[in-house]
Amino acid sequence: MQATIQANVEKWLSGNFDEATKEQIKQLQTANPDELADSFYRNLEFGTGGLRGIMGIGTNRMNKYTVGMATQGYANYLKKSFPGEEIKVVVGHDSRNNSRLFAEIVANVMGANGIKVLLFEALRPTPEISYAIRFHKGKGGVVCTASHNPKEYNGYKAYWDDGAQLVPPHDKNVIAEVDQIHSVDDVKWSGGESNITIIGKDMDEEYIKMVKSLSVYPEVIARQHDLKIVYTPIHGTGIMLAPQVLNSFGFTNVTIVEEQSKPDGNFPTVVYPNPEEKEAMSIGLKKAQELDADILLGTDPDSDRVGIGIKDNHGNWVLMNGNQTAVLAFNYMIEARKAKGIAQPNDMVIKTIVTTEMIDAIAKQNSVACYNVLTGFKWISSMIKAEEGKQNYIIGGEESFGLMIGDQVRDKDAISAVALLCEMAAYEKDKGRSLFSKLIDLYVQYGFYLEDLISITKKGMNGQKEIAEMMEGYRSNPPKTINGSAVVKLLDYELKIGKNLQTGESWTIDLPKSNVLQFILADGSKISARPSGTEPKIKFYFSVNAPLPSADDFDKVMAELKAKINGIISDMKLR
Protein backbone atom coordinates (compact mmCIF):
# COMPACT_ATOMS: atom_id res chain seq x y z
CA MET A 1 0.00 0.00 0.00
CA GLN A 2 1.28 3.46 -0.93
CA ALA A 3 2.76 5.48 1.92
CA THR A 4 0.19 8.30 1.49
CA ILE A 5 -2.71 5.86 1.71
CA GLN A 6 -1.20 4.16 4.76
CA ALA A 7 -0.59 7.51 6.49
CA ASN A 8 -4.17 8.66 5.86
CA VAL A 9 -5.58 5.36 7.15
CA GLU A 10 -3.45 5.52 10.32
CA LYS A 11 -4.52 9.11 10.94
CA TRP A 12 -8.18 8.07 10.88
CA LEU A 13 -7.60 4.99 13.04
CA SER A 14 -5.78 6.98 15.73
CA GLY A 15 -7.69 10.30 15.47
CA ASN A 16 -10.94 11.68 16.88
CA PHE A 17 -13.19 9.67 14.58
CA ASP A 18 -16.19 7.68 15.77
CA GLU A 19 -15.79 3.97 16.50
CA ALA A 20 -18.15 2.88 13.71
CA THR A 21 -15.91 4.65 11.16
CA LYS A 22 -12.78 2.99 12.59
CA GLU A 23 -14.51 -0.39 12.48
CA GLN A 24 -15.39 0.10 8.81
CA ILE A 25 -11.76 0.93 8.03
CA LYS A 26 -10.57 -2.28 9.73
CA GLN A 27 -13.11 -4.33 7.78
CA LEU A 28 -11.94 -2.82 4.48
CA GLN A 29 -8.30 -3.54 5.38
CA THR A 30 -9.03 -7.26 5.26
CA ALA A 31 -12.09 -7.55 3.01
CA ASN A 32 -11.51 -4.95 0.29
CA PRO A 33 -8.03 -3.33 0.21
CA ASP A 34 -8.72 -1.84 -3.26
CA GLU A 35 -11.77 0.03 -1.96
CA LEU A 36 -9.72 1.18 1.04
CA ALA A 37 -7.00 2.48 -1.28
CA ASP A 38 -9.53 4.42 -3.40
CA SER A 39 -11.11 5.85 -0.23
CA PHE A 40 -7.81 7.18 1.16
CA TYR A 41 -5.42 7.77 -1.75
CA ARG A 42 -6.13 11.52 -1.80
CA ASN A 43 -8.22 14.19 -0.13
CA LEU A 44 -11.59 14.75 -1.77
CA GLU A 45 -10.84 17.93 -3.66
CA PHE A 46 -12.73 21.09 -2.76
CA GLY A 47 -12.98 22.33 -6.34
CA THR A 48 -14.18 25.66 -7.68
CA GLY A 49 -17.80 24.53 -7.21
CA GLY A 50 -17.32 22.80 -3.85
CA LEU A 51 -17.24 19.08 -3.13
CA ARG A 52 -18.65 16.11 -4.99
CA GLY A 53 -17.86 12.45 -4.48
CA ILE A 54 -19.01 8.97 -3.54
CA MET A 55 -20.34 8.67 0.01
CA GLY A 56 -18.37 6.55 2.45
CA ILE A 57 -15.51 6.59 4.92
CA GLY A 58 -12.14 8.09 4.03
CA THR A 59 -10.40 11.24 2.88
CA ASN A 60 -11.60 10.76 -0.72
CA ARG A 61 -15.27 10.31 0.18
CA MET A 62 -18.26 12.44 1.13
CA ASN A 63 -18.83 11.92 4.86
CA LYS A 64 -19.50 14.01 7.96
CA TYR A 65 -15.78 14.62 8.49
CA THR A 66 -14.92 15.81 4.96
CA VAL A 67 -18.07 17.99 4.98
CA GLY A 68 -17.19 19.44 8.40
CA MET A 69 -13.60 20.22 7.41
CA ALA A 70 -14.72 21.88 4.16
CA THR A 71 -17.26 23.97 6.07
CA GLN A 72 -14.66 25.11 8.60
CA GLY A 73 -12.44 26.34 5.76
CA TYR A 74 -15.37 28.15 4.11
CA ALA A 75 -16.40 29.68 7.46
CA ASN A 76 -12.83 30.93 8.02
CA TYR A 77 -12.88 32.63 4.62
CA LEU A 78 -16.28 34.25 5.22
CA LYS A 79 -15.01 35.71 8.51
CA LYS A 80 -11.88 37.06 6.81
CA SER A 81 -13.95 38.55 3.96
CA PHE A 82 -16.51 40.35 6.13
CA PRO A 83 -14.64 41.46 9.27
CA GLY A 84 -16.82 43.20 11.84
CA GLU A 85 -20.03 42.46 9.91
CA GLU A 86 -22.85 40.10 10.81
CA ILE A 87 -22.41 37.10 8.55
CA LYS A 88 -25.51 35.23 7.48
CA VAL A 89 -25.60 32.08 5.31
CA VAL A 90 -28.45 29.99 3.87
CA VAL A 91 -28.17 26.19 3.98
CA GLY A 92 -30.33 23.76 2.01
CA HIS A 93 -30.25 20.23 0.65
CA ASP A 94 -31.80 17.84 -1.85
CA SER A 95 -33.38 14.38 -1.53
CA ARG A 96 -30.16 12.34 -1.54
CA ASN A 97 -29.18 9.92 1.19
CA ASN A 98 -27.33 11.82 3.94
CA SER A 99 -28.17 15.24 2.46
CA ARG A 100 -30.10 16.29 5.59
CA LEU A 101 -27.29 15.04 7.82
CA PHE A 102 -24.68 16.96 5.81
CA ALA A 103 -26.83 20.13 5.79
CA GLU A 104 -27.18 19.98 9.58
CA ILE A 105 -23.40 19.49 9.95
CA VAL A 106 -22.83 22.56 7.74
CA ALA A 107 -25.32 24.55 9.86
CA ASN A 108 -23.73 23.40 13.15
CA VAL A 109 -20.16 24.20 12.04
CA MET A 110 -21.19 27.61 10.66
CA GLY A 111 -23.15 28.34 13.85
CA ALA A 112 -20.22 27.29 16.06
CA ASN A 113 -18.10 29.82 14.16
CA GLY A 114 -20.47 32.64 15.13
CA ILE A 115 -22.17 32.76 11.74
CA LYS A 116 -25.97 33.19 11.54
CA VAL A 117 -27.53 30.28 9.65
CA LEU A 118 -30.88 30.12 7.87
CA LEU A 119 -31.45 26.36 7.51
CA PHE A 120 -34.35 25.12 5.38
CA GLU A 121 -36.75 22.92 7.37
CA ALA A 122 -36.58 20.13 4.75
CA LEU A 123 -35.40 19.48 1.21
CA ARG A 124 -35.78 22.36 -1.28
CA PRO A 125 -34.78 23.06 -4.90
CA THR A 126 -31.30 24.54 -5.34
CA PRO A 127 -32.62 27.69 -7.09
CA GLU A 128 -34.72 28.53 -4.03
CA ILE A 129 -31.57 28.50 -1.88
CA SER A 130 -29.89 30.87 -4.36
CA TYR A 131 -32.94 33.15 -4.23
CA ALA A 132 -33.04 33.00 -0.41
CA ILE A 133 -29.39 34.16 -0.18
CA ARG A 134 -30.29 37.26 -2.19
CA PHE A 135 -33.64 37.79 -0.44
CA HIS A 136 -32.12 37.63 3.06
CA LYS A 137 -28.96 39.55 2.04
CA GLY A 138 -26.79 36.61 3.04
CA LYS A 139 -23.01 36.56 2.61
CA GLY A 140 -23.04 33.03 1.25
CA GLY A 141 -24.72 29.66 1.30
CA VAL A 142 -24.37 25.92 0.90
CA VAL A 143 -26.54 23.34 -0.86
CA CYS A 144 -25.86 19.68 -0.05
CA THR A 145 -26.48 17.95 -3.38
CA ALA A 146 -24.74 16.00 -6.10
CA SER A 147 -27.26 17.30 -8.63
CA HIS A 148 -27.87 14.59 -11.25
CA ASN A 149 -25.12 12.11 -10.23
CA PRO A 150 -25.92 8.45 -9.41
CA LYS A 151 -27.24 7.56 -5.95
CA GLU A 152 -23.79 6.72 -4.51
CA TYR A 153 -22.77 10.39 -4.76
CA ASN A 154 -23.36 13.47 -2.69
CA GLY A 155 -21.87 16.93 -2.79
CA TYR A 156 -21.62 20.45 -1.50
CA LYS A 157 -22.16 23.59 -3.58
CA ALA A 158 -20.81 26.81 -2.06
CA TYR A 159 -22.39 30.21 -2.86
CA TRP A 160 -21.41 33.86 -2.43
CA ASP A 161 -23.41 36.95 -1.48
CA ASP A 162 -24.91 37.42 -4.96
CA GLY A 163 -26.55 33.99 -4.75
CA ALA A 164 -24.15 32.55 -7.34
CA GLN A 165 -21.60 29.78 -6.95
CA LEU A 166 -18.07 30.90 -6.16
CA VAL A 167 -16.01 32.58 -8.89
CA PRO A 168 -12.48 34.10 -8.75
CA PRO A 169 -11.01 35.22 -6.49
CA HIS A 170 -13.34 33.64 -3.90
CA ASP A 171 -13.24 30.11 -5.31
CA LYS A 172 -9.46 29.77 -5.10
CA ASN A 173 -9.35 31.61 -1.76
CA VAL A 174 -11.90 29.27 -0.20
CA ILE A 175 -9.96 26.28 -1.55
CA ALA A 176 -6.80 27.67 0.09
CA GLU A 177 -8.63 28.00 3.43
CA VAL A 178 -10.08 24.48 3.16
CA ASP A 179 -6.58 23.14 2.43
CA GLN A 180 -5.43 24.66 5.74
CA ILE A 181 -7.80 22.39 7.70
CA HIS A 182 -5.54 19.40 8.30
CA SER A 183 -7.47 17.59 11.01
CA VAL A 184 -10.98 17.05 12.34
CA ASP A 185 -9.65 18.69 15.51
CA ASP A 186 -9.44 21.99 13.57
CA VAL A 187 -13.24 22.00 13.17
CA LYS A 188 -15.68 23.74 15.52
CA TRP A 189 -18.35 21.06 15.46
CA SER A 190 -20.90 22.46 17.91
CA GLY A 191 -21.76 25.17 20.40
CA GLY A 192 -23.50 27.70 18.16
CA GLU A 193 -26.93 26.11 17.86
CA SER A 194 -28.58 29.41 18.92
CA ASN A 195 -27.26 30.93 15.67
CA ILE A 196 -29.43 28.58 13.58
CA THR A 197 -32.91 29.67 12.40
CA ILE A 198 -35.21 27.27 10.53
CA ILE A 199 -36.92 28.66 7.41
CA GLY A 200 -39.44 27.17 4.99
CA LYS A 201 -42.98 28.06 3.90
CA ASP A 202 -42.58 31.86 4.02
CA MET A 203 -39.58 31.57 1.72
CA ASP A 204 -41.52 29.27 -0.62
CA GLU A 205 -44.23 31.93 -0.98
CA GLU A 206 -41.68 34.65 -1.80
CA TYR A 207 -39.99 32.44 -4.38
CA ILE A 208 -43.31 31.46 -6.04
CA LYS A 209 -44.30 35.14 -6.21
CA MET A 210 -40.98 35.96 -7.90
CA VAL A 211 -41.37 33.15 -10.47
CA LYS A 212 -44.94 34.24 -11.27
CA SER A 213 -43.62 37.72 -12.09
CA LEU A 214 -41.59 36.18 -14.97
CA SER A 215 -44.75 35.25 -16.91
CA VAL A 216 -45.08 37.22 -20.16
CA TYR A 217 -48.51 36.04 -21.35
CA PRO A 218 -50.79 35.33 -18.34
CA GLU A 219 -53.83 36.05 -20.56
CA VAL A 220 -52.81 33.21 -22.88
CA ILE A 221 -52.53 30.82 -19.93
CA ALA A 222 -56.02 31.89 -18.84
CA ARG A 223 -57.31 30.72 -22.24
CA GLN A 224 -55.17 27.55 -22.27
CA HIS A 225 -55.29 26.73 -18.55
CA ASP A 226 -56.23 23.11 -19.28
CA LEU A 227 -52.99 22.49 -21.23
CA LYS A 228 -52.25 18.81 -20.50
CA ILE A 229 -49.03 18.82 -18.49
CA VAL A 230 -47.20 15.74 -17.18
CA TYR A 231 -44.47 16.41 -14.63
CA THR A 232 -41.93 14.15 -12.92
CA PRO A 233 -39.57 15.28 -10.13
CA ILE A 234 -37.55 12.03 -10.59
CA HIS A 235 -37.58 11.41 -6.80
CA GLY A 236 -36.17 14.88 -6.13
CA THR A 237 -36.93 18.31 -4.70
CA GLY A 238 -39.09 19.49 -7.60
CA ILE A 239 -42.18 18.06 -5.93
CA MET A 240 -41.80 20.74 -3.23
CA LEU A 241 -42.40 23.65 -5.64
CA ALA A 242 -43.05 22.78 -9.30
CA PRO A 243 -46.74 21.82 -8.87
CA GLN A 244 -47.36 24.95 -6.75
CA VAL A 245 -45.65 27.21 -9.30
CA LEU A 246 -47.71 25.71 -12.16
CA ASN A 247 -50.84 26.27 -10.11
CA SER A 248 -49.84 29.89 -9.41
CA PHE A 249 -49.41 30.45 -13.17
CA GLY A 250 -53.01 29.24 -13.64
CA PHE A 251 -52.48 25.76 -15.10
CA THR A 252 -55.26 23.42 -13.97
CA ASN A 253 -54.47 20.11 -15.71
CA VAL A 254 -51.19 18.88 -14.22
CA THR A 255 -50.49 15.16 -13.78
CA ILE A 256 -47.60 14.16 -11.49
CA VAL A 257 -45.82 10.90 -12.38
CA GLU A 258 -46.82 8.93 -9.29
CA GLU A 259 -43.98 6.36 -9.43
CA GLN A 260 -41.37 9.14 -9.22
CA SER A 261 -43.22 11.65 -7.03
CA LYS A 262 -41.76 10.67 -3.66
CA PRO A 263 -38.33 12.13 -2.75
CA ASP A 264 -35.98 9.15 -2.42
CA GLY A 265 -32.17 9.17 -2.40
CA ASN A 266 -32.08 5.61 -3.76
CA PHE A 267 -33.82 6.79 -6.97
CA PRO A 268 -35.56 3.40 -7.24
CA THR A 269 -36.98 3.80 -10.77
CA VAL A 270 -33.84 5.09 -12.53
CA VAL A 271 -30.12 4.41 -12.91
CA TYR A 272 -29.21 8.10 -13.31
CA PRO A 273 -31.68 10.66 -11.90
CA ASN A 274 -30.96 13.01 -14.78
CA PRO A 275 -33.53 14.34 -17.28
CA GLU A 276 -30.74 14.25 -19.89
CA GLU A 277 -31.03 10.43 -19.75
CA LYS A 278 -33.88 8.94 -21.80
CA GLU A 279 -34.26 6.17 -19.24
CA ALA A 280 -34.97 8.69 -16.45
CA MET A 281 -37.78 10.23 -18.52
CA SER A 282 -39.23 6.93 -19.81
CA ILE A 283 -41.97 6.52 -17.16
CA GLY A 284 -43.06 10.11 -17.69
CA LEU A 285 -43.03 9.60 -21.46
CA LYS A 286 -45.31 6.56 -21.10
CA LYS A 287 -47.72 8.60 -18.96
CA ALA A 288 -47.69 11.49 -21.45
CA GLN A 289 -48.53 9.07 -24.29
CA GLU A 290 -51.36 7.48 -22.28
CA LEU A 291 -52.92 10.87 -21.53
CA ASP A 292 -52.18 12.35 -24.96
CA ALA A 293 -50.55 15.23 -23.11
CA ASP A 294 -49.27 18.48 -24.59
CA ILE A 295 -45.92 18.52 -22.79
CA LEU A 296 -43.83 16.35 -20.46
CA LEU A 297 -41.32 17.91 -18.03
CA GLY A 298 -38.79 16.31 -15.69
CA THR A 299 -36.40 17.84 -13.16
CA ASP A 300 -33.28 16.36 -11.54
CA PRO A 301 -32.90 15.77 -7.75
CA ASP A 302 -31.96 19.36 -6.86
CA SER A 303 -34.21 20.89 -9.56
CA ASP A 304 -31.65 22.87 -11.46
CA ARG A 305 -32.01 20.87 -14.71
CA VAL A 306 -35.15 20.40 -16.77
CA GLY A 307 -35.90 18.06 -19.65
CA ILE A 308 -39.00 18.18 -21.85
CA GLY A 309 -40.84 15.82 -24.15
CA ILE A 310 -43.21 16.92 -26.93
CA LYS A 311 -44.79 15.41 -30.05
CA ASP A 312 -42.71 15.72 -33.22
CA ASN A 313 -43.82 16.53 -36.77
CA HIS A 314 -45.16 12.96 -37.15
CA GLY A 315 -47.07 12.97 -33.88
CA ASN A 316 -44.49 10.75 -32.11
CA TRP A 317 -43.28 11.64 -28.61
CA VAL A 318 -39.64 12.76 -28.55
CA LEU A 319 -37.36 14.17 -25.87
CA MET A 320 -35.77 17.51 -26.68
CA ASN A 321 -32.05 17.88 -26.12
CA GLY A 322 -30.81 20.78 -24.01
CA ASN A 323 -29.89 22.89 -27.02
CA GLN A 324 -33.35 22.56 -28.57
CA THR A 325 -35.03 23.48 -25.28
CA ALA A 326 -32.68 26.46 -24.92
CA VAL A 327 -33.41 27.65 -28.48
CA LEU A 328 -37.17 27.56 -27.79
CA ALA A 329 -36.79 29.33 -24.43
CA PHE A 330 -34.36 32.05 -25.61
CA ASN A 331 -36.44 32.74 -28.71
CA TYR A 332 -39.67 32.91 -26.68
CA MET A 333 -38.27 35.43 -24.20
CA ILE A 334 -36.86 37.60 -27.01
CA GLU A 335 -39.93 37.36 -29.29
CA ALA A 336 -42.58 37.64 -26.56
CA ARG A 337 -40.96 40.67 -24.93
CA LYS A 338 -40.78 42.34 -28.34
CA ALA A 339 -44.43 41.55 -29.14
CA LYS A 340 -45.54 42.78 -25.71
CA GLY A 341 -43.59 46.01 -26.14
CA ILE A 342 -41.46 45.39 -23.03
CA ALA A 343 -38.16 44.69 -24.84
CA GLN A 344 -35.36 47.11 -23.88
CA PRO A 345 -32.59 48.34 -26.19
CA ASN A 346 -30.02 47.06 -23.67
CA ASP A 347 -31.52 43.56 -23.34
CA MET A 348 -28.90 40.80 -23.21
CA VAL A 349 -28.82 37.00 -23.18
CA ILE A 350 -25.96 34.76 -22.05
CA LYS A 351 -25.00 31.23 -23.08
CA THR A 352 -21.97 28.98 -22.66
CA ILE A 353 -19.28 28.26 -25.25
CA VAL A 354 -20.53 24.67 -25.79
CA THR A 355 -24.18 25.69 -26.28
CA THR A 356 -25.70 25.95 -29.77
CA GLU A 357 -24.68 28.92 -31.91
CA MET A 358 -28.24 29.07 -33.18
CA ILE A 359 -28.91 31.24 -30.12
CA ASP A 360 -26.23 33.70 -31.30
CA ALA A 361 -28.00 33.84 -34.69
CA ILE A 362 -31.43 34.48 -33.10
CA ALA A 363 -30.05 37.20 -30.81
CA LYS A 364 -28.16 38.90 -33.65
CA GLN A 365 -31.20 39.06 -35.93
CA ASN A 366 -33.26 40.54 -33.06
CA SER A 367 -30.56 43.10 -32.12
CA VAL A 368 -30.10 41.56 -28.66
CA ALA A 369 -26.57 41.31 -27.22
CA CYS A 370 -25.50 37.67 -26.77
CA TYR A 371 -22.52 36.82 -24.56
CA ASN A 372 -20.63 33.51 -24.50
CA VAL A 373 -19.08 32.42 -21.22
CA LEU A 374 -17.36 29.32 -19.84
CA THR A 375 -19.44 26.26 -18.94
CA GLY A 376 -21.31 26.62 -15.66
CA PHE A 377 -23.97 29.00 -14.43
CA LYS A 378 -21.54 30.74 -12.09
CA TRP A 379 -20.03 32.34 -15.22
CA ILE A 380 -23.46 33.44 -16.46
CA SER A 381 -24.09 34.95 -13.02
CA SER A 382 -20.66 36.60 -13.05
CA MET A 383 -21.48 38.27 -16.40
CA ILE A 384 -24.83 39.51 -15.03
CA LYS A 385 -22.98 41.02 -12.06
CA ALA A 386 -20.40 42.67 -14.32
CA GLU A 387 -23.11 44.21 -16.54
CA GLU A 388 -25.56 45.21 -13.77
CA GLY A 389 -26.88 48.71 -14.33
CA LYS A 390 -25.61 48.70 -17.91
CA GLN A 391 -27.43 45.82 -19.60
CA ASN A 392 -30.75 44.16 -18.92
CA TYR A 393 -30.43 40.39 -18.51
CA ILE A 394 -33.38 38.34 -19.84
CA ILE A 395 -32.33 34.71 -20.01
CA GLY A 396 -29.25 32.48 -19.85
CA GLY A 397 -28.72 28.82 -20.50
CA GLU A 398 -26.47 25.93 -21.35
CA GLU A 399 -26.83 22.73 -23.33
CA SER A 400 -26.86 20.53 -20.23
CA PHE A 401 -30.56 21.19 -19.61
CA GLY A 402 -30.03 24.41 -17.64
CA LEU A 403 -31.99 27.66 -17.93
CA MET A 404 -32.04 30.81 -15.80
CA ILE A 405 -34.88 33.22 -16.57
CA GLY A 406 -34.64 36.67 -15.01
CA ASP A 407 -31.89 37.71 -12.63
CA GLN A 408 -33.49 37.06 -9.23
CA VAL A 409 -31.93 33.58 -9.01
CA ARG A 410 -28.23 33.25 -9.81
CA ASP A 411 -28.08 29.56 -10.63
CA LYS A 412 -29.86 27.38 -13.13
CA ASP A 413 -33.49 27.11 -12.17
CA ALA A 414 -35.63 24.21 -13.37
CA ILE A 415 -38.67 25.34 -11.37
CA SER A 416 -39.11 28.67 -13.17
CA ALA A 417 -38.13 26.91 -16.42
CA VAL A 418 -40.93 24.34 -15.97
CA ALA A 419 -43.46 27.18 -15.67
CA LEU A 420 -42.12 29.20 -18.61
CA LEU A 421 -41.82 26.14 -20.88
CA CYS A 422 -45.48 25.35 -20.15
CA GLU A 423 -46.35 28.98 -20.93
CA MET A 424 -44.51 28.58 -24.25
CA ALA A 425 -46.49 25.40 -25.05
CA ALA A 426 -49.73 27.22 -24.13
CA TYR A 427 -48.74 30.16 -26.36
CA GLU A 428 -48.19 27.88 -29.37
CA LYS A 429 -51.36 25.87 -28.65
CA ASP A 430 -53.28 29.14 -28.54
CA LYS A 431 -52.14 29.62 -32.14
CA GLY A 432 -53.24 26.07 -33.01
CA ARG A 433 -49.73 24.62 -33.29
CA SER A 434 -47.09 22.71 -31.31
CA LEU A 435 -43.72 23.62 -29.85
CA PHE A 436 -42.10 21.24 -32.33
CA SER A 437 -43.60 23.04 -35.33
CA LYS A 438 -42.31 26.29 -33.81
CA LEU A 439 -38.84 24.76 -33.58
CA ILE A 440 -38.95 23.74 -37.26
CA ASP A 441 -40.00 27.28 -38.21
CA LEU A 442 -37.00 28.62 -36.31
CA TYR A 443 -34.73 26.22 -38.22
CA VAL A 444 -36.13 27.55 -41.50
CA GLN A 445 -35.58 31.13 -40.33
CA TYR A 446 -32.12 30.83 -38.74
CA GLY A 447 -30.61 27.62 -40.11
CA PHE A 448 -30.87 24.03 -38.86
CA TYR A 449 -28.38 23.53 -36.02
CA LEU A 450 -28.02 20.01 -34.60
CA GLU A 451 -25.91 19.09 -31.58
CA ASP A 452 -24.85 15.90 -29.86
CA LEU A 453 -22.67 14.88 -26.93
CA ILE A 454 -20.51 11.90 -26.02
CA SER A 455 -19.27 11.39 -22.48
CA ILE A 456 -16.34 9.02 -21.91
CA THR A 457 -15.72 7.83 -18.33
CA LYS A 458 -12.25 6.85 -17.12
CA LYS A 459 -12.59 5.48 -13.60
CA GLY A 460 -10.13 4.91 -10.77
CA MET A 461 -6.78 6.40 -9.87
CA ASN A 462 -5.56 6.39 -13.48
CA GLY A 463 -8.72 7.90 -14.95
CA GLN A 464 -7.75 11.54 -14.55
CA LYS A 465 -4.28 10.81 -15.93
CA GLU A 466 -5.71 9.18 -19.08
CA ILE A 467 -8.01 12.16 -19.64
CA ALA A 468 -5.11 14.60 -19.18
CA GLU A 469 -3.05 12.66 -21.75
CA MET A 470 -5.97 12.71 -24.19
CA MET A 471 -6.25 16.50 -23.92
CA GLU A 472 -2.50 16.97 -24.24
CA GLY A 473 -2.54 14.91 -27.45
CA TYR A 474 -5.21 17.12 -29.01
CA ARG A 475 -3.49 20.27 -27.77
CA SER A 476 0.02 19.50 -29.04
CA ASN A 477 -1.00 17.67 -32.20
CA PRO A 478 -4.45 18.87 -33.36
CA PRO A 479 -6.06 16.95 -36.25
CA LYS A 480 -5.65 18.58 -39.67
CA THR A 481 -9.03 17.33 -40.91
CA ILE A 482 -12.08 15.80 -39.25
CA ASN A 483 -14.62 13.86 -41.29
CA GLY A 484 -13.08 15.19 -44.50
CA SER A 485 -13.34 18.86 -43.53
CA ALA A 486 -10.25 20.95 -42.72
CA VAL A 487 -9.78 22.13 -39.13
CA VAL A 488 -9.49 25.88 -39.71
CA LYS A 489 -9.43 27.12 -36.11
CA LEU A 490 -8.25 25.78 -32.77
CA LEU A 491 -9.54 27.53 -29.65
CA ASP A 492 -7.57 26.64 -26.52
CA TYR A 493 -9.30 28.06 -23.45
CA GLU A 494 -6.59 26.73 -21.11
CA LEU A 495 -3.89 28.74 -22.89
CA LYS A 496 -6.49 31.46 -23.73
CA ILE A 497 -5.34 31.42 -27.35
CA GLY A 498 -7.32 31.10 -30.57
CA LYS A 499 -5.43 30.13 -33.69
CA ASN A 500 -6.22 30.08 -37.39
CA LEU A 501 -4.46 26.88 -38.44
CA GLN A 502 -4.42 27.90 -42.12
CA THR A 503 -2.97 31.41 -41.82
CA GLY A 504 -1.10 31.02 -38.51
CA GLU A 505 -2.86 34.10 -37.10
CA SER A 506 -3.53 33.92 -33.34
CA TRP A 507 -5.53 35.98 -30.83
CA THR A 508 -6.25 36.11 -27.10
CA ILE A 509 -9.46 34.58 -25.75
CA ASP A 510 -10.84 37.03 -23.20
CA LEU A 511 -12.25 34.49 -20.72
CA PRO A 512 -10.84 32.89 -17.55
CA LYS A 513 -8.65 29.81 -18.10
CA SER A 514 -10.51 26.55 -18.60
CA ASN A 515 -9.39 23.16 -19.88
CA VAL A 516 -11.48 23.23 -23.07
CA LEU A 517 -10.44 22.76 -26.70
CA GLN A 518 -12.60 23.61 -29.69
CA PHE A 519 -12.02 22.64 -33.32
CA ILE A 520 -13.82 24.76 -35.93
CA LEU A 521 -14.11 23.05 -39.32
CA ALA A 522 -14.27 24.57 -42.79
CA ASP A 523 -17.86 23.31 -43.20
CA GLY A 524 -19.02 25.22 -40.07
CA SER A 525 -18.98 22.22 -37.73
CA LYS A 526 -17.66 22.68 -34.20
CA ILE A 527 -16.23 20.03 -31.87
CA SER A 528 -15.48 20.81 -28.23
CA ALA A 529 -13.48 18.61 -25.82
CA ARG A 530 -13.92 19.29 -22.09
CA PRO A 531 -12.95 17.17 -19.08
CA SER A 532 -15.58 17.25 -16.33
CA GLY A 533 -14.66 19.20 -13.21
CA THR A 534 -16.64 16.92 -10.91
CA GLU A 535 -16.38 13.40 -12.38
CA PRO A 536 -13.69 11.27 -14.10
CA LYS A 537 -15.19 12.03 -17.51
CA ILE A 538 -14.28 13.78 -20.72
CA LYS A 539 -17.09 15.23 -22.79
CA PHE A 540 -17.11 15.80 -26.54
CA TYR A 541 -19.69 18.23 -27.92
CA PHE A 542 -20.59 18.22 -31.63
CA SER A 543 -22.42 20.97 -33.49
CA VAL A 544 -23.27 20.90 -37.20
CA ASN A 545 -25.59 23.06 -39.26
CA ALA A 546 -27.18 23.45 -42.68
CA PRO A 547 -29.90 25.62 -44.26
CA LEU A 548 -33.46 24.26 -43.99
CA PRO A 549 -35.27 25.43 -47.17
CA SER A 550 -38.74 24.55 -45.87
CA ALA A 551 -40.53 22.63 -43.11
CA ASP A 552 -41.11 19.79 -45.60
CA ASP A 553 -37.32 19.25 -45.81
CA PHE A 554 -36.97 18.72 -42.05
CA ASP A 555 -36.62 14.91 -42.03
CA LYS A 556 -34.17 14.88 -44.96
CA VAL A 557 -31.87 17.58 -43.51
CA MET A 558 -32.10 16.03 -40.01
CA ALA A 559 -30.86 12.70 -41.45
CA GLU A 560 -27.99 14.46 -43.24
CA LEU A 561 -26.91 16.32 -40.09
CA LYS A 562 -27.09 13.15 -37.98
CA ALA A 563 -24.92 11.37 -40.55
CA LYS A 564 -22.41 14.21 -40.37
CA ILE A 565 -22.16 13.95 -36.56
CA ASN A 566 -21.74 10.17 -36.81
CA GLY A 567 -18.98 10.72 -39.38
CA ILE A 568 -17.15 13.07 -36.99
CA ILE A 569 -17.46 10.61 -34.08
CA SER A 570 -16.21 7.76 -36.26
CA ASP A 571 -13.28 9.75 -37.64
CA MET A 572 -12.22 10.83 -34.13
CA LYS A 573 -12.52 7.19 -32.96
CA LEU A 574 -14.71 8.16 -30.03
CA ARG A 575 -16.98 5.13 -30.21
PyMOL commands that set and color helices and strands:
alter all, ss='L'
color gray80, all
select helices_A, chain A and resi 3-14+19-31+33-40+64-81+99-112+126-135+170-179+184-186+193-195+201-212+218-223+237-240+242-249+258-260+278-291+322-340+358-365+377-387+414-430+435-446+463-476+551-571
alter helices_A, ss='H'
color red, helices_A
select strands_A, chain A and resi 50-54+88-93+116-120+140-144+153-160+196-199+229-232+254-256+295-299+306-311+317-319+347-352+369-373+392-398+402-405+448-457+481-482+485-492+497-500+506-508+517-521+526-531+537-546
alter strands_A, ss='S'
color yellow, strands_A
deselect
rebuild
show_as cartoon
